[in-house]
Amino acid sequence: MVTGAARGLGAAIAQRLVADGFEVVRIDQTAGDDVLACDVSDRAQVDAIAAEVGPVTIAWDKITNDQ
């Protein structure tokens, strides 16, 4: 899950993760192509996205150690 994924650094991070073979859920305050709308400062919106997306596996070791 990448926040701020509609543009800028968030979009670049999401694109890189996808290119590296990860399944990425993209969220931003404004929905777009493959981007779900979610204001992360709004608990109700975060809960709704979590319910929609379901369990998320974090691959932090894979991201940080496979250079």
C-alpha positions, -999 to +999 in steps of 0.1 A: +000+000+000+015+033-011-001+066+001+001+097-021+003+075-051-016+097-075+014+118-083+050+127-075+071+106-052+042+083-042+035+075-078+071+069-085+074+045-056+043+026-066+055+023-102+089+010-091+074-016-067+051-028-095+081-030-119+099-051-093+070-075-092+050-064-061+013-061-060+006-026-049-025-009-036-023+028-044-042+054-024-044+091-024-069+118-014-082+119-050-090+087-069-075+081-103-063+053-126-056+024-103-057+048-073-083+045-045-095+076-028-086+078+009-078+107+032-055+090+057-063+116+083-099+103+083-102+071+104-135+062+087-120+064+053-089+043+064-112+017+079-133+016+046-101+011+025-089-016+049-122-034+046-122-031+008-085-042+003-084-069+030-052-083+045-020-067+033+014-085+035+043-061+041+075-071+023+098-046+040+128-070+042+124-078+005+122-041-004+151-030+017+175-059+013+172-069-024+193-041-039 
